[in-house]
Amino acid sequence: MKRKIVVGNWKMNGSLAFNEALLKALVEKIPKALSLDIIVCSPYPYLFQVQSFLKKSPIRWGAQNVAKFESGAFTGEVSVSMLKEFGSSYVIIGHSERSTAYCESDENIATKFMMVKKAAMTPILCVGETLIEREAGIMEKVISKQLDTIIKMYGEEIFDQTVIAYEPIWAIGSDMAASPEQAQAMHHFIREKLSLHTNVSKSLKIIYGGSVNPQNALQLFSMPDVDGGLLGRASLNASDFQSICHSAEI
């Protein structure tokens, strides 16, 4: 059985005091013996604090975005080398909340994806469709387009040792998660699309994001092609996070 992965995305939440309480609780509640990968992705300013609390724990950490440039006159941007200095090993790429608010193109997302791979870090690539696209029955076409941009620019092999997060946009931040069957169908579609290369099919992990909570996690994670979850609100509550991690281990 493939080792599952649970990623906490704090989004634009946190403070020094809140983070300290949360991180201490996570370290206390989540034992080293859990047989899954656990990652916390915090806002940039808190990476040093996250590193300080988690460096001796089994929990890894990362960022929620990265620049598509290595360095230069790009005010407000953060490079992969900067993230690595704080021990980051994962980077969320292309989250719909960013691509929608900041009009990121698929080409920009693909370039960032490659920057993370070149830095020997693991990208967590977010893909997903809107409710209108799902109701129109074109969700697979939408996901294919998002993946095809990367494939055309860098080849399918680039997905080796990668995490793809299927996040239906209509489920993010709502209480309307995809059903386990809907998640399974899309995860299977993505896996089949990228299954031509043996290395990719063996190492690729596809996780579900979009209103994952302690009540639905076990059903979602029991689907054969769901390799874990990307959590939003639930990652800000240590008890909920712990519960979901245990559901991923079962």
Secondary structure, 3 states (H helix, E strand, C coil): CCCCEEEEECCCCCCHHHHHHHHHHHHHHCCCCCCCEEEEEECHHHHHHHHHHHCCCCCEEEECCCCCCCCCCCCCCCCHHHHHHCCCCEEEECCHHHHHHCCCCHHHHHHHHHHHHHCCCEEEEEECCCHHHHHCCCHHHHHHHHHHHHHHHHCHHHHCCCEEEECCCCCCCCCCCCCHHHHHHHHHHHHHHCCCCHHHHHHCEEEEECCCCCCCHHHHHCCCCCCEEEECHHHHCHHHHHHHHHHHHC
